[in-house]
Amino acid sequence: MLQFDDLTAPLLVSPPVPTPYQQLRFGTFSVAPVQPAVIALLPHSSPNYAASGVRGQTLNGQNPTIDFAYPGSTLKSFDVSSFYFGCTLDTQVTAVPAIACTVQVTGKKAGTGATVGPKLVNFVPAGSVAGTGASLQTGMAKASLSDFTALSSVTLQVVLSSIPVAAQQTAVLYIDDFVHTNYQ
């Protein structure tokens, strides 16, 4: 299980997840430390989780993709069994509420490029503030992926969130406890 807890995550700077990390590349994901006084979403395992979308990281239409397409990789494929996830509003200020979101998980089969999924998984913060879909503090939801085997990549895309369109803010996707098996 990949927990991101062995990575260094300074409080004010979220460095990219290193490539490779447990033989995978985590694209637009950064390492983020738990900050319960600031971020309402608590990691499934402390002290870190991975975040994508913080301060515009997913510019240019890139969705968070996990793969092994880096120089020197010896992997042939990987399976994803499950992961924990949640979303927050990217407020770029001090208080970051957790928000309801739907994440579309899509895989690509190694060798054939055939599509696996998409599978939609939902996150609803516990203790939502009435009428907003936002939460003051909450845990993550678990996504189970029994059919996501023999992959070359998996993409996680926030397709729906409780952010009003007029707000012109983005959702930040957090993941933790990413359970996978690599094949060489």
Secondary structure by P-SEA (a helix, b strand, c coil): ccccccccccccccccccccccccccccbbbbcccccccccccccccbbbbcccccccccccccccccccccccccccccccccccccccccccbbbbbbbbbbbbbbbcccccccccbbbbbbbcccccccccccbbbbbbbbbcccccccbbbbbbccccccccccbbbbbbbccccccccc
